[in-house]
Amino acid sequence: MDPLVRASLAVRRVALRSAGLASALALGGALVLAAKASPPPLVLATLGLVLVAAALHRLVLRLRRLEGAHVTGLDSALFAHLMVLGYAVVLVSPGGLSGPYYPLLYALAMLAAAFARPLAAASAVVFALGLEVLLQRWVLGADWLHAVWPHAALLTGFATLNALVFRAEITRIRALSRGRVEAELTRVREAARSYRLVTAPSGASALGARGVATSDEERLLRSGVDEIHQAVDFALQLLRRTLALRTAVLLWLDPSGQRLHIQELSTEVDEIATGPFEASDGIAAAALSSGRPVSLCGAHAGAHLRHYAELPVVGGTCAAPVFEQGSARGVLVVDRPDRTPFSEQEQALLVDAARFVARAIENERVFVQLERAKSEQGKLYRATEKLASATTEAAVIEAGVDSARELASFDFAAVTLFDRANKEHEICAVSGELADALVGQRFKHNTGLVSMVVANRHPLPYRGDYAASRQMVFSRRLAPPELPSLLVLPLQVHEHILGTLVLGSGRKGAFGEAVRGALEVLSSHIAVSLANARMMKRLEELATTDGLTGLYNKRTLLNLVERKLKSAARFGKPLSVLVCDIDFFKKVNDTYGHDVGDVVIQGFADVLRRVKRDTDVVARFGGEEFVLVCEETDAKGATLLAERIRSELESTTFSTAQGPLRVTCSVGVAPFPTAGADWEALFKATDEALYASKRGGRNRVSVWSPKLATAAAAS
């Protein structure tokens, strides 16, 4: 970027960011002048309305941006305006700065300390004190130091104390809320794992560090756990009412199978032990080991219950194991105060309830898996739509990275493309830290992860664990940020490898089995879209360019020149057309062969590419004839360009089997609109100028003029 442009943009940014404080300073100055000059009431009313409007405007701007960059500046501007408005109110109130309404400014200082950023609150207090110094010294003529210091002490004291108290309370409330959220998420996570709604690795990946889940996964697991809770709670309450029970509790085995914890509970007792409990102790252990209901009745029935903090009078108890796929996963334990043995019918009812619990958990597990698959399919479908609408490599890469963000949380992303001919990789896109340092860099095929993925066509590293000290991603001199999780995915179409998608996360276990499969599917979609974009680009090149020279072909030139002529006519700008023809080209073909003729045509195309400007259009019109359309170029400028082309080609030497070869060219120039107002007329004029160069001995430049047209008509 040009330094002057960069400087002007920086000045503009500074001006925009300081506009709020500049406005407050201007209004403060206006208030001081008004207080000094005692203007008419209409002027004071107008100033008051301006102050109110400015303060409201700053408040609206602040409410529009509650978080993010530049919030400190917005806070400073808002409370500076409020301070000016506060001093205006105090000045027009009885007693002025020494009156009973001055505490309004203390309230504003406390408000700033409570809600503004600390630096903004401090700047608002400093601004208020500066404004008061001007008012006391210049307007009231008082001993400003003696008059201001008590106000300064109170303003600063109120702001500081309020900031400490208010922010401490805010911090406490946030910590309390965060703790409650963490506890609830932990409960959901543990319940989900207990019910196997997620496996341990994928659960960790889905829920993330400290149990913080992605929003979709969190809602899904919370919904699943709540559904199971409602079903099991209904079964327990129904059992209590049917069998006259005091407590019905579902005890669930932990992953080790050694301990039981309370999963669901329905009771009329307040004091319940939190657990966990040994799975080898009590009536629950007997039910688990025997695999059938166990019932006890009498004075010692309660001695085998471990879930009571204070054991009540228990007359009878019964426990039935809960099976999942043939394995015991928990125990349903019930008790009642009456010394009535549990009959076979009641035990059968308890067994049915245990089956209902197992079936409810299994049904919800299947539902969660289906919902998760549906969600992933939806994300992949949206990704496919995005990728299908992308028609260029850059658009495909952008759509691919955006789609990956729906499937996994990451802090770094890069796309590399593999140049098989040169055995080189290019980092063509980076999102995240070190983007400027990595984009556009190339590195040789080596032993890094990217090269290994290209060679093996398989994602690396295993489980997505990355250690920068032991693993190389790109090359020794090119490395991504040091992140604990990293995954390199191949971009592969059939057996053809195009490159890799590199994702990195600051969270451990970010690329577990829960997201890895979906990312692999996405990478294959990205690869197909990249291949399609390259094919479309190639087809477009074939349709618009000449196959031998790579310049525009005749059809493309005719499409472009119509727009350029309309633009030149509309804005009254000059335009010129040049037609170049290689002299005695047929003789070159006859003497040296068509292969050498093709080399000469390609060499002439290279000359035209070197000499032309960025805005000029160059096309191969047919055979050895080339056309240039030059915008904002008059006849004089076009002639200079034509002479450069002629001299460049004349000084170019082509190597052939029969020795060195040099050729020359003739050029015709026609300016718009003098030589013609449309393409047909203009091209005809250029052709006439070209033939004038041919007739004049070749290897020369001719510019169209009315005399040339007359001579051509006469001949």
N, C-alpha and C positions, 0 to 999 in steps of 0.2 A: 504494500500500500504506500502511496506517495506520502512523504513526511508531512507535507503541508495539510493534506487531507486528514492524516492521523491527528495532527495538532488541532485542527479545527473541530474534529469530532470530540477530542478531549475537552476543549474549551466549552463546547456545547453541553457535554455531560455535566461539567462543573457548574455551568450556568443554570441548568435545569435543577440540579440538586440543591443549589444555594438560593433558588428563587424564593422559597418559603421564608428563610431567615431574612433575605433582603426585603421582602414585603413587610415582615414584622418590624425591622429597623426603620423602614420608611414610615410606617404608621405610628411607631413610637416617636419619631421625630416630629410628625405632624401633630401628635398629641401635646408634645412639649411646646411647640410653637403656638398652638391654640391656647394652652394654659397661660402662656406669657403675654399674648396679644389681646386676650379677652374678646374674641370675635363675636359677631351677632349670633343670636340663638339659632338662626337657620343654618349657619356654617357648623355650629356645634352639633346640631341634629344630623346634618349630613355626615359629619365625621363619625358620629356614633353609629349610624346605619352602615357606613363602610366597615367599621370595626366589627360589627355583628356579622355582616356578610362574609368578611374575610375569615373570621373565626369559624363560621359554619362551613365555609368552603374547605378549610383545612381539616375540619372534623370529618367531612365526607371523604376526602382523600385518604385520611388515616383508616377509616372504617373499610374502605375498599381493599386495603392491603394490611391484613392483620398479622401476617408473618412474612418472612423473606428479607431480601436485601433492601437497604435504604429505609428501614423502619425507624431507626434512630433519628435520621434526618427529618422524617415526617413528624415524629413525636416532638422534636425540638421546635419545628415550625409551628405546630399546633399550640403548644403551651406558651410559646413566645407571643402568639396572637392573643391567647386567653389572658396573659399577663397585661398586655396593652389595654385590652378591654376592661380588665379588672381595675387598673389604675384610672381609666376614664370614669368608671362608675364611682370610685372612691372620691375623685376630684370634684364631681358634681354633687356629691352627697354632703349633708351638713357636717362641718368640721374638717373636711378635706382629709389630708394625710394624717392629721392628728385626731380625727373623729372616730366615732364608734363603728364605722363601716370598714375600717382598715383591715380587720381580721379576715375579710373576704380574700385578701391576698394570701394569708396563711392557709386558707382552705384550698386555694389554687395550688400552692406549693405542695400541700399534702396530697392533692389529687395527682399532681405530676409525679411525686415520689411513689405513689401507689401503682399507677397504671403505665407510666412511660418507662422507657429503657433508662438505666442509671445515668448514662452520659447525657441523655436528653433532659432528665430531671435536673441534673446539676447545671446544664446550660440555661434552663428556664429560670432557675434561681439567680444565676449570675446576670442574666438579661434583666430580670426584675430589679436587682440592686443597681445596675447601671442606669436604668431608667429613673429610679428614685433619686439617685445622685444628681442627675440633670434637673429633675423637678425641684429638689430641695435647694440646690445651689443657684440655678439660673432663673427659675421661676419665682420661688419663695424668698430667695436671698438669705436663707438661714445658714447657720453654722452646720454645713452638710455632714461633716464627720460626726459631730455630736448628735445630730438628728437621725442619721442613717444607721449607726452601729447597733442600736437596740433592735431596730427592725431587721437588720441583717442577721443578728444572732437568733432572733425568733424564727425568721424564715428558714434559716439553715437548720435550726434545731427541730422545727416541726417536720421539715422534709426528711431529715435524717432518721428521726425516731419513727416516723410513719413508714419510711422505706424498710427499716429494720423489722418493725413489728408486722407490717402487712406482708412483706415478702417472706418472712419466716413462717407466717400462717399459711401463705400460699404454698410454700415448700412442704409444710407439714401435710396439708390437704392433698397435694399432688402425690406425696409419698404414700399416704394412706390409700388414696384411690388406686395408685399403681400396685400397692400390695394386694388390694382386693381383686383387682383384675388378674394379677399374677396367680393368686390363690384359685380363682375361678378357672383360669386357663389350665392350671396344674390339675385341678379336679377333673376337668373335661379330658385332658390328655391321659391321665391315669385310668379314668373310666374307659376311654376309647381303647387303650391298650389292653385293659383287662378283658374287655368284650371282644378284643381282636378286630376292632373296626379298622385299625391300622396295625401293621407289624412294627416291631421296635425300630428297625432302621428307617423305614419310610415314615414312621411317625415322627422320628427325630427330624427328618428332613422336612416334612410338611409343616411341623409346628415350629421348627427353627430354634434358635438360641433362646434359652431361658423360657421355653414353652410358648414363645410368641408365634402364633400361626399366621399364615397368609389368610386374608379375609375369607376367600371362598372355602378353603379347607377348614377353617375354624367354624364357619357357619354349618358346613356339612357334618362335622364331627359333633358339634353342639346339638344339632338337630337329631342325629342318631342316638346320642346318649340320652337326650330328653325323651325320645320315643320309647327307648328301652325302660327308662325310669318309670314312665307312666304305665307301661304294660305290666312291669313287675310290681309296682306299687298297687295297681288294681288287683293283681292276683293275691298279694299279701293281705290287703284289706278284706277281700272276699273270704279268704281263709279265716281271718280273725272273727268275722261275723258268723260264718257258717259253723265253726268249731268252738266258739266261745273262748278264743285265745286272748292271752295278755300281750304276747309279742310274737311276731313272725319276722324272721330276719334271713336275708340271703347272704351267706358267707362265701367269699370267692377266693380261690387259690391264687397266690402270686406266681410270677413266671418260674420261680425256683421250685414251686410245689411244696415248700416247707412251711409256709405261713398262710393264715387265712385273715382276710380283712372284711369289714362290713361293707357290702356293696349296696344293699337296699334294706330299709327297715320300716316296720310299721308296729308301733307300740304305744301303750298308755303310761309307760314308765319314763321318768325324766332322766334318771341317772343311768347312762349307757357308757360302757368302756369303749375307748377309741380303738383299741387294738394296735397292731395286729396280734393274732393269737397263733399258738403253735398248732400245726395241722395234725400232730400226733397225740393230741390231748383232748379228752372230753368226748361227749357224744358225737360230735362232728367227725372225730377221727374214726370212731366205730362205724359210722355210716359210710365214710370214704373207703375204709379197708374192706368192708363186707359187700359194698355195692348194692345195698338194699336198705329199706327203712329200719331204723332202730328206735324203739319206744321204751320209756322208763316211767314208772309211776310209784309214788310214795314219798316219804320224808326226804329221801336222798336224791330225788330226781333233779333238783336244782343245783346240786353240787357239780354237775357236769356241764353247766352253762358258764361260758367264759365272757360273754358279752355284757353282763351286768356289772356296773360299778359297785352297787350295793344290792346284794341278792335278796329279792322279795320272796314271799311264800310261794313255792312252786309245787303243785300237786302232780303234774304230769308233763312230760316233754317228749318230743319226737323229732327225728332228723331223717331227711331223705336226700340222697346224693343227686346232683344235677350233672347229667352226662352230655358231652358234645362229641359226636363222631366216635362213640364208644369209650371215651376217656372221661373220668370224673374231673369236672372243672370247679365245682362248688358244692355247698350243702345248704339245704333249706331247713332251718331249725325253728320249731314252734314250741310254745309252752302255754299252760293254763294253770290257774290257781286250784281248780278242783282236782281231787285225787280220783279222777276217772281215767282208767286206762284208754289209750287210743285204740279204737277198734280196727279190724281189718279194713272196713269200709273207709274209715277216716285216714288210715295209712295209704290206701289206694288213692284217695282224694289228694293227699299230699304228694304222692308220686306223680299224679296227673298235673298238679300245679308245677312241680319241678320240670316236667316235660314242656309245659306251656312256657315257662321261663326260658328254657333252652331254645325252644322254637322261636320265641320272640326275639332273642338275641341273634339267632342265625338269620331270621328274616331281615332284621335291620342291618346285619352285616352285608347280606347280599344287596340290599337296597343302597347302602353307602357305596359299595363297590360299583354298582350300576350308575349311581349318580356321579361318582368320580370319573368313571369311563365316559359318561355323557358329557361332563364338563370338559374333559380333555379333548374329546372329539369335537366339541363346539369350538374350543380354542384352536384346534388344528384346522377346522373348517374355515374359521375367520382368517387364520394364517394363509390358507390356500387361496382364499379370495383376494387377500392383499397381494400375495405373490403373483397371482394370475393377472392382476391389473398393472403390475410393474413390467415395463417394456424395455428398460435399460438395466445395465449391470448395477449402476449406482442405486436405482430405485429398488431393485431386487434385494440388494444388501441391506438397505434401510428398512424395507418391509420385513426382512428376515430377522434382524435384530429386534425390531419392535415386537414381532410375534413371539420371539424367545422370551421376552420380558413377561408375557402372559403365562408362560409355562414354568418359569423359574426366576428366582430373585438373584440378580448378580450385580456386581459393581464395575465390572470390566468386560468389554466385548471387543473382539477383533475378527476380521475376515482376511484370510490370506488366499491368494491365487497362485497356482503352480504353473510355471513356464516349463513345460516338459522339454522343449528343444534346448533351452539353455541350462536346465537343471537348477532353476532359481525359483525362490518364493518371493512374492511381493505382499507387503502388508497394505492392503488397499483401503481399509476402513477401521477406525478405532473409536470406541465409545468409553469414556472414563479417563482416569489418570494416565498421563504420558501420551495422550493422543497426538499432540503436536510433534513429539519426538519420534513416534513410530510410524505414522502414516506416510506412505510412499517409500519406505525403506525396503531394500531387497537383500536377501541373504541366500547363500548357496545351500544346496541339499546336504544335510549333515545328520548328526545323531540326535538332534533335538526332538521334542515331542511332535511338533508340526511335521517335520520330515518323516518321523516314524509312522505317524497316522496316514500320511500320503502313501508311504510304502506298504503299510500293512492293511490299510482300509478298515481300521478298527479304532473306536474311541479310546483315548488315553488321557490321564493315567488311570489306573485301576481304582475304582471307588471315588474318583475325583479328588483324591488327597494330593496336595502339591507342597513340595519343599524346595524353595528357591536355591538352597545351598547344594542340593543333590540333583536337581533336574533342570534341564535347559529347555526352554519353550521355542524360541526363535533361533537365536545364536548367542554367542558369548557377549557380544557388544549390544545386542538388542534383547531386552528382557521386559516382561510385563511387571506391574506392581507386585510386591510380595504379598500374596494372598494365600490363606490356608486351603482354599478349595479352587480347583481349576479343572476344566474339561475341554479337551480338543476333539472336535467331531469332524469326520470326513464329509466333504461335499462331493458326493459320488453319483454318477449317472451310469447305471449298468456297471461296466468294468472300467469306465473312464473317470479318473479322479480330477476334479477341478481345483480343489483347494481345501481349506479347513475353516471351521467356525470355532473360535476360542472364547470361552466364557470363564470368568473368574469371580469369586465371591469372598468377602471378608468374613464369612460365617463358615464354620467347620461343618462338613457333611451336607453342603448345599446341593450337591449333585448325586443324591442317592437314587435308589431304584425307583422311587416314586416319580421322579421327573426325568430320569435318564432315558427311558424308553420313548417318551414323548419328544424329547429333544432330538433323539436319533431320527425319528420320523420327520420332524421339522427340517432337519439338515438335509434329508433326501429331497424334500419338497424345494428347499432353497437351491439345491444343485440342479434340479430339473428346470426351475425358473431361470437360473443363470445360463444354462445351456440354451433355453429358448430365447433369452435376450440376446445371446451371442449370435444365434441363428437369424433372428430378426434383423440384427445389425448387419450381418453379412448379406442378407437378402436386400436390405435397403441400399447397401453399398453397390451390390450388383445392379440394382435397378437405377441408381443415380450416377454411377461412376463408370468410366471407361476401364475395361478389364486390363488393358495393356499398360496404361499410364497412371491409373488411379485418380485422374482428373475427372471433373464432371463430364457427363456425356451430353450429346446434342439435346435430348429431350429435357434434361434437367436445366440446361442453359436457357432454353426457350421459356421454361416456367419462371426462372429467376429474373430474366431480363425484362419481362413484362412488368413485374412489380417495381423494379428499379427505374424503369422509364416513367411509370406513373408517379413515383416519388419525386423524381427529378423535375417532372412537369409541374407537380403540385407546389413544390417549394422553390421553384425557379433556380435549381442548382445545376451546374454543368455536369456532363457525362460524356464519355468518349468510348468508342469501340475500336479494338485493334484486331486485325486478322493477320496471322503469321503463317507463312507457307515455306517449307523447306525447298530450297532450290535444287533442281535436277534430282529429285528424290527417286524417280524411276531409274535413272542411271545407277544410283547406289544399289537398288534392289537387283538390277540386271548384272552389275559387276561383282558385288560382294555377297549377294543372296539376301533372302527375306529375313534371315536371322539377324544379320547385321543391320538391316533396315529397321527391325524392331528395336534394336539397341539404340540406334540413332533417334528414333521417335521417343524412346524413354529418356534419353539424355536431354532432348529438347524440352520434354516435360519437366525435368529436374531444373533446367535453366529458368523456365517460366515460374516455377514454384519459388525459386530463390529470389528472383527479381521482383515479383509482384508484391503489392501491399496486402495487409490483412483484409481490407475491404474490397479488394479486386476479385472478380470471378473469372476463373480460367477453365476452359473446357476444350476437349478435343472434338472438333466439329466433324471430322471425317478424314480418313487417310492421313496425310501429313499436314493437314490444316488445323490450326488452333485459333481460338477466339478468346479475347480478354474484354471484359466489361469493367470500366473504371469509373466509379462514382466520384463526384466532386473533382473532376479532372477536365480541364479545357484542352484545346488542341495543342497548345504549347507543352503542357505537362505530359500529355499522351505521347507527343513526339519524343520527348526526353526518355520516357519509359521504353518506347519502341527502339530507340537507338541503343539503350542498354541491353535489351534483349538481343538485338542483332550483333553487337560487339561481343557479348558473352558467348553466344553460340559460335561465332567465328573463331574465338580463341580456345574452344573446347576441342580436344583431340580424342578420337575414338580408336581403340586398339582392335585390329582385325588380323586374321591369319595372313592377309596379303600386305600387312603393314599399317602404319597409322593412317587415319582417315579424318578429314575435316570437311565440314559442310557449312553452308551459309543459309540465310533465310531472307525473304522479302516480307515487308510489313506494310499494311495499309491502315490508315487512321481516319476515322470519321467522327466529328463532334456532333453532339445532340444540343439543340434541335436544328442547328444550321444545315446539317447534311440530311436530316430526315426527322419527322415528328413521330414516326412509329418504327417498329422493328424492321419491317420489310424494307422501308425506304432507307433506314440507317444501315442495314446490312448490305443493301445494294450499293450504297455510297462507299462503304468500306471495301467492298469487292472491287469497285472501280479503282480505288486508290491502290489496292494490292496489284492489280494488273498494270497500273502505271509503273509500279516498282519493277515488275517483271519486264515490261517493255523498255524500261530505262536501263536495263543491264543487270537486274537482280542485285541481291545483297545491299538493299537500300530501303529507306523508309519514305513513303509518300503520304501526304495529308490531302484528304478530299477538298476540292474547291469547285466552284461552278465551272471553271475552265476544264477540269478533268471530266466533268459530266458532259460537257459539250464535245470534248475530244472523243470520249467513249461513244457518244451517239454518232459522231461523224464516221468513226471506224466501223 
